[in-house]
Amino acid sequence: MLRILTSLFLSLFLVTEVAAQSTYKIRPGDTLQIEVLEDAKLNRNALVLPDGSISFPLVGSVSAAGRSVGQVQASLAGALASNFASAPNVFVTVGEVAERRGGVRATPAPVTDGVFVMGEIASPGKIDVSRNTTVLQALAQAGGLTRFAAGKRIQIRRYDPRTGVHSTYRYNFYTNQGDRNLRKGDVIVVPQRKLFE
């Protein structure tokens, strides 16, 4: 009898949760849990940024705020389709809800900095990273290196507006030598591999 009641309760809970998620409108500060059945390396939590978008590997920026999880799921599946032999199965759920006015339960959004990734990278452009994010973590967030990347000669270019000094640091993807915490405005340059490199 207890087993039947437990099963009934779990079924009712899941139906209620699915219904709530289908009508919920995503807001900036929410965290979405995204899973791609065909490629577990793409599974991640994505923070909805203040501009209402999320950043996702192989896709780039996707509008999320004001939309349902089903709409975001369909957008991601459509954008990822060209990377798979058949349409991928993408699942999106709201992992955590951001703070709302009136004191509703919330998780504060992490402080983020904008850094830039260019060159032989899956998703070049600006990415928002948490404070103390390393070069390796930022490269992973940008989708990783392409097969033409010179992973031993990656550069981190940094400008200090207080002193006016431009600095360049070397990073080796394969040995993790030269890894460091990134700062706002850093530019990661991934050069193309030479012929016999």
C-alpha positions as CSV (number, residue, x, y, z in Angstrom):
1,M,0.0,0.0,0.0
2,L,2.8,2.4,0.9
3,R,4.6,1.6,-2.3
4,I,1.4,2.5,-4.3
5,L,1.0,5.8,-2.5
6,T,4.6,6.7,-3.0
7,S,4.4,5.9,-6.7
8,L,1.1,7.9,-7.0
9,F,2.7,10.9,-5.1
10,L,5.8,10.9,-7.4
11,S,3.7,10.7,-10.5
12,L,1.5,13.6,-9.3
13,F,4.6,15.6,-8.4
14,L,6.2,15.1,-11.9
15,V,3.0,16.0,-13.7
16,T,2.7,19.2,-11.6
17,E,6.3,20.1,-12.2
18,V,6.1,19.6,-16.0
19,A,3.0,21.7,-16.1
20,A,4.6,24.5,-14.1
21,Q,7.7,24.5,-16.3
22,S,5.7,24.6,-19.5
23,T,3.9,27.8,-18.5
24,Y,6.8,29.5,-16.7
25,K,8.3,32.5,-18.5
26,I,12.1,32.6,-18.1
27,R,13.7,35.7,-16.6
28,P,17.2,37.1,-16.4
29,G,19.1,35.6,-13.5
30,D,17.4,32.2,-13.8
31,T,19.6,29.1,-14.3
32,L,18.6,26.6,-17.0
33,Q,19.7,23.0,-17.0
34,I,20.4,21.9,-20.6
35,E,21.0,18.4,-21.8
36,V,21.7,17.1,-25.3
37,L,21.0,13.4,-25.5
38,E,23.4,12.8,-28.4
39,D,26.4,14.6,-26.9
40,A,26.8,14.6,-23.1
41,K,29.8,17.1,-23.4
42,L,27.2,19.8,-24.3
43,N,25.2,19.3,-21.0
44,R,25.5,22.3,-18.8
45,N,23.8,24.9,-16.6
46,A,23.3,28.2,-18.4
47,L,22.7,31.5,-16.6
48,V,20.2,33.8,-18.2
49,L,22.2,37.0,-18.6
50,P,20.7,40.5,-17.9
51,D,20.1,41.0,-21.7
52,G,17.9,37.9,-21.6
53,S,20.2,35.6,-23.5
54,I,22.2,32.4,-22.7
55,S,25.4,31.3,-24.3
56,F,25.7,27.8,-25.6
57,P,28.5,26.0,-27.4
58,L,28.2,25.5,-31.2
59,V,25.3,27.9,-31.1
60,G,26.4,31.1,-29.5
61,S,23.8,33.5,-28.0
62,V,20.2,32.3,-27.7
63,S,17.3,34.5,-26.5
64,A,15.7,33.0,-23.4
65,A,14.0,35.7,-21.3
66,G,10.2,35.9,-21.7
67,R,10.0,32.5,-23.4
68,S,9.0,29.1,-22.0
69,V,11.4,26.3,-21.6
70,G,9.8,24.5,-24.6
71,Q,10.5,27.5,-26.8
72,V,14.2,27.7,-25.7
73,Q,14.4,23.9,-26.1
74,A,13.1,24.2,-29.7
75,S,15.5,27.1,-30.5
76,L,18.5,25.2,-29.2
77,A,17.5,22.0,-31.1
78,G,17.0,23.9,-34.3
79,A,20.4,25.7,-34.0
80,L,22.2,22.5,-33.1
81,A,20.7,20.5,-35.9
82,S,23.4,21.3,-38.5
83,N,26.0,19.7,-36.2
84,F,24.3,16.3,-36.0
85,A,23.2,13.7,-38.6
86,S,19.6,13.9,-37.3
87,A,17.8,16.4,-35.2
88,P,19.2,16.3,-31.6
89,N,17.1,15.6,-28.6
90,V,17.5,18.7,-26.3
91,F,16.0,19.0,-22.9
92,V,15.7,22.3,-21.0
93,T,14.5,22.7,-17.4
94,V,14.6,25.6,-15.0
95,G,17.3,24.7,-12.4
96,E,17.1,27.7,-10.2
97,V,14.9,30.8,-10.2
98,A,16.5,34.2,-9.7
99,E,15.5,36.6,-6.9
100,R,12.2,38.4,-7.6
101,R,10.9,41.5,-6.0
102,G,8.8,40.7,-2.9
103,G,11.3,38.3,-1.4
104,V,10.6,35.2,-3.4
105,R,13.2,32.4,-3.0
106,A,16.2,33.1,-5.2
107,T,19.8,32.4,-6.0
108,P,21.9,35.5,-6.6
109,A,23.5,35.7,-10.0
110,P,27.3,35.3,-9.9
111,V,29.4,38.3,-10.7
112,T,30.6,37.9,-14.3
113,D,33.2,39.5,-16.4
114,G,33.3,39.7,-20.2
115,V,36.3,38.2,-21.9
116,F,36.8,37.6,-25.6
117,V,37.8,34.5,-27.5
118,M,39.0,34.6,-31.1
119,G,40.7,32.4,-33.7
120,E,40.4,28.6,-33.9
121,I,37.7,28.1,-31.3
122,A,34.2,26.5,-31.7
123,S,32.3,29.6,-30.6
124,P,34.4,32.8,-30.9
125,G,33.2,36.0,-29.5
126,K,32.5,37.6,-26.1
127,I,31.7,35.2,-23.3
128,D,30.7,36.0,-19.7
129,V,32.7,34.1,-17.1
130,S,32.6,34.1,-13.3
131,R,35.3,35.7,-11.4
132,N,38.4,33.5,-11.0
133,T,37.6,31.6,-14.2
134,T,40.8,30.1,-15.7
135,V,41.9,30.1,-19.4
136,L,41.1,26.4,-19.7
137,Q,37.6,26.9,-18.3
138,A,36.9,29.8,-20.7
139,L,38.0,27.7,-23.6
140,A,35.7,25.0,-22.5
141,Q,32.8,27.5,-22.2
142,A,33.5,28.7,-25.7
143,G,33.1,25.1,-27.1
144,G,36.8,24.1,-27.2
145,L,39.4,24.3,-29.8
146,T,38.9,23.4,-33.5
147,R,41.0,20.7,-35.1
148,F,43.2,23.4,-36.7
149,A,44.1,25.1,-33.5
150,A,47.7,25.6,-32.4
151,G,47.0,24.6,-28.8
152,K,50.6,25.1,-27.7
153,R,50.7,28.8,-28.8
154,I,47.5,30.3,-27.3
155,Q,47.9,33.9,-26.1
156,I,46.1,35.9,-23.4
157,R,46.2,39.6,-24.2
158,R,45.5,41.9,-21.3
159,Y,45.3,45.7,-21.2
160,D,45.5,47.6,-17.8
161,P,43.7,50.9,-18.2
162,R,45.3,52.3,-15.0
163,T,48.8,52.0,-16.3
164,G,48.2,51.8,-20.1
165,V,50.3,48.6,-20.3
166,H,49.5,45.9,-22.8
167,S,50.6,42.4,-21.7
168,T,50.7,39.1,-23.5
169,Y,50.9,35.7,-21.8
170,R,51.4,32.3,-23.4
171,Y,49.2,29.3,-22.6
172,N,49.7,25.7,-23.6
173,F,46.4,23.9,-23.9
174,Y,48.0,20.4,-23.8
175,T,50.1,20.9,-20.6
176,N,48.0,23.6,-19.0
177,Q,51.2,25.6,-18.6
178,G,50.5,29.3,-18.2
179,D,46.9,28.9,-17.0
180,R,45.8,31.9,-15.0
181,N,42.6,33.6,-13.7
182,L,41.1,35.8,-16.4
183,R,40.2,39.5,-15.9
184,K,37.5,41.6,-17.5
185,G,38.4,42.5,-21.0
186,D,41.0,39.8,-21.5
187,V,41.3,38.5,-25.1
188,I,42.2,34.8,-25.7
189,V,43.8,34.3,-29.2
190,V,43.9,30.8,-30.5
191,P,46.1,30.8,-33.6
192,Q,45.9,28.4,-36.6
193,R,48.3,25.4,-36.6
194,K,51.2,25.6,-39.0
195,L,51.8,22.9,-41.6
196,F,53.9,20.5,-39.5
197,E,52.9,21.6,-36.1
